Amino acid sequence: MGKQIDAYYVNKALQLYLEGLSYREIERILGISHVSIMNWVKKYNIKRPYSFEYHSTYKILNAVELAKYFSEVNNLEGAGVIVTELGDKYMLIKWERFKE
C-alpha cells in the first residue's frame, strides 16, 4: 500500500485538473505523481467541462507579486481569474479567449 496523501492535496489536485491543467503540470506544481492524480480523477468520476473558446494559463506568485499583478488595470480585463493558495505562494489561473 502506498503512502497516504493529505486530503488537502487531493482536493487541490482535483481543483487544478478542473481548471484545465494537465496531469504533468499538476505533478510539477504539487509534487504528487501524475498517476495518483489520474487515479483520483477516475475514483471520484471528475469530468472536466470542455470548451474550444477559452484556454487557461497559470502563474505561481508570492503575495507581493500577486498584489502587483492586480494593481495593473490591463490584468483585470477580458478574462476570468481564480487565485488559489499553494503553501506559501499563490497560483493565479486566467482564462483567455483563443485568438482567431
C-alpha positions as CSV (number, residue, x, y, z in Angstrom):
1,M,0.0,0.0,0.0
2,G,1.3,3.5,-0.9
3,K,1.7,6.4,1.4
4,Q,-1.4,8.3,2.4
5,I,-1.7,11.8,0.8
6,D,-3.3,14.6,2.8
7,A,-6.9,15.3,1.6
8,Y,-5.8,19.0,1.1
9,Y,-3.5,17.9,-1.8
10,V,-6.2,15.6,-3.3
11,N,-8.6,18.5,-3.3
12,K,-6.0,20.9,-4.7
13,A,-5.0,18.4,-7.5
14,L,-8.6,17.9,-8.5
15,Q,-9.3,21.7,-8.5
16,L,-6.3,22.2,-10.7
17,Y,-7.4,19.4,-13.0
18,L,-10.9,21.1,-13.3
19,E,-9.1,24.4,-14.1
20,G,-7.6,22.8,-17.2
21,L,-4.1,21.9,-16.1
22,S,-2.6,18.6,-17.3
23,Y,-1.6,15.8,-15.0
24,R,2.1,16.5,-15.6
25,E,1.6,20.2,-14.8
26,I,-0.2,19.4,-11.5
27,E,2.6,16.9,-10.7
28,R,5.3,19.6,-11.2
29,I,3.3,22.1,-9.0
30,L,2.2,19.9,-6.2
31,G,5.0,17.2,-6.3
32,I,2.4,14.4,-6.5
33,S,2.7,11.6,-9.1
34,H,0.6,12.2,-12.2
35,V,-0.5,8.6,-11.9
36,S,-2.0,9.3,-8.4
37,I,-3.8,12.3,-9.9
38,M,-5.2,10.2,-12.8
39,N,-6.4,7.6,-10.3
40,W,-8.2,10.3,-8.2
41,V,-9.9,11.7,-11.3
42,K,-11.2,8.1,-12.1
43,K,-12.1,7.3,-8.5
44,Y,-14.1,10.5,-7.9
45,N,-15.5,10.4,-11.5
46,I,-14.3,14.0,-12.2
47,K,-15.5,15.4,-15.6
48,R,-13.8,18.5,-16.9
49,P,-16.1,21.0,-18.8
50,Y,-15.0,21.1,-22.4
51,S,-14.6,24.4,-24.3
52,F,-13.0,25.4,-27.5
53,E,-13.3,29.1,-26.8
54,Y,-11.0,29.5,-23.8
55,H,-7.7,28.2,-22.6
56,S,-6.2,28.6,-19.2
57,T,-2.7,29.9,-18.3
58,Y,-1.3,29.9,-14.8
59,K,1.4,31.7,-12.8
60,I,2.9,30.9,-9.4
61,L,3.3,34.2,-7.4
62,N,4.2,35.3,-3.9
63,A,2.0,37.8,-2.1
64,V,3.9,40.9,-3.3
65,E,3.8,39.7,-7.0
66,L,0.1,38.9,-6.7
67,A,-0.7,42.4,-5.3
68,K,1.4,43.9,-8.2
69,Y,-0.5,41.8,-10.7
70,F,-3.9,43.0,-9.5
71,S,-2.7,46.6,-9.4
72,E,-2.3,46.7,-13.2
73,V,-5.6,47.5,-14.8
74,N,-4.9,45.6,-18.0
75,N,-4.7,42.4,-16.0
76,L,-8.3,42.8,-14.9
77,E,-10.0,42.9,-18.3
78,G,-11.3,40.3,-20.7
79,A,-11.0,37.0,-18.8
80,G,-11.9,35.1,-15.7
81,V,-9.3,34.7,-13.0
82,I,-9.1,32.5,-10.0
83,V,-6.5,32.5,-7.2
84,T,-5.7,29.5,-5.0
85,E,-3.3,29.1,-2.2
86,L,-0.3,26.8,-2.7
87,G,1.6,26.6,0.5
88,D,3.4,30.0,1.0
89,K,2.7,31.0,-2.6
90,Y,-0.4,31.5,-4.8
91,M,-1.5,30.1,-8.1
92,L,-3.3,32.5,-10.4
93,I,-5.2,30.9,-13.2
94,K,-6.5,33.1,-16.0
95,W,-8.8,32.1,-18.9
96,E,-8.2,33.8,-22.2
97,R,-10.1,33.6,-25.5
98,F,-8.4,31.8,-28.3
99,K,-7.4,34.3,-30.9
100,E,-8.9,33.6,-34.4
